[in-house]
Amino acid sequence: MTDTNNILITLSSLVILSYLFNIVARYVKIPSVILLLVTGAALKYFGDRFGIHLSGIPFFLNLFGDIGLIMIVLEGSLDLTLTRKKIPLIGKSMLSAILILAGTCSLIYLVLHNYLGIQMRNAIIYSIPLAVISSAIAIPSVKELSEHKKEFIVYESTFSDIIGIMVFNFAILDNALSSESFMDFFLNIIYIILISFVSSALLVFMLNSITTHIKSFLIFALLILIYSFGKIFHLPSLLLILVFGMMLNNNKYFIKGKLAKILHLEKMSTVTAELKLLTAETAFLIRTFFFILFGYAMNINSLITPEVVITGSAIIGCILFARFIFLLFISRTHVIPEMFIAPRGLVTVVLFYAIPAHFISPVFNDGIIYYVIIVSSLIMMLGLMFTKTKFSEPRRINVGETAISEGPSGLS
């Protein structure tokens, strides 16, 4: 067989294997991501045995990571339905993403600065990727939860990705602590919000106006193009993806009057359904190759060194503690299983590889990243396995000024 045939057989086999992993994950509650990482590590082992080596892994991880982020956020946003009743849920999930991110960053910073001795600025930059929830792992893992819980996790993890990337891009600026940088940061948020709504409206119009069958990948190309230009100018481009998906799936709230007649909104449901299907398929494909490559890049021996285990466990403790405090005392919402749904993954890897060379610390062991990603995913797996897959919402009874929650949905 030629090399081309070997490559095609390998790629096809990996896609089939990933599909089987998804089926297995539904029954045994093991995240398919863990199985993909193990597959990548196994390929690395056998590759070394037979003298087969892959080069350019960081480049491909960044490439698949960016495309994966776009597809996963788009997939999640296309499943979100906006109503007035859900405004409090959206607000709570955004508050959760902001406060938990800030709290987790602060705690991880203390571990990296005080225990490992990493310089203050470097420790802050390293703490951000480790504090961001991975929507790539969280969203597919909560499909069996109740609608309310699932939507909370989708919103929270998506906002965590977006806000985490924004904060990271700000932190790596050379003059990040100046007043001008703070002004530019908030102006960039305003710019991307305006660009998001204008661009999304144009994309919805294009999607509905194109008469040829080949249009979904044209939309993907335009989204990736806008996202890439946004990254060049340090804009939070993922917000555009979120707005586009939500606008498309909730077009009746955004497009009204004469514009609704011009766009033929009655046809939009078919178009949206087609885009949802293709987005889900593409996200599955990109996620497959990203996590297999990441598993291939892992140094298994580094996972069992005392430094990695101690530091990684301390970081996991920071993650769970910050979520527990917020969910129980600030949000006053469900603690179980939400506390355990805090996996690190795709965004963590993408941001870690994006750290500028002059901020990289020789003290930081890359095995810590691998350890935190694997252990946080295992904790999520155990949290979902040992709690009910279907949750009813708690019924609140007001006694005087005290609210008492009843029901099996968790602490509140």
KADA-V184855 format. One record per helix or strand of 2 or more residues. SS is the DSSP state (alpha for helix, beta for strand). FROM is the first residue (numbers start at 1). TO is the last residue. Records with the same first field share a line. If there is no record, write none. Layout:
SS = FROM-TO, FROM-TO
This chain:
alpha = 3-28, 32-49, 57-77, 84-115, 120-131, 135-141, 147-171, 179-209, 216-232, 238-249, 251-254, 258-263, 265-297, 300-304, 306-330, 338-340, 346-353, 357-359, 367-385
beta = 395-399, 402-406
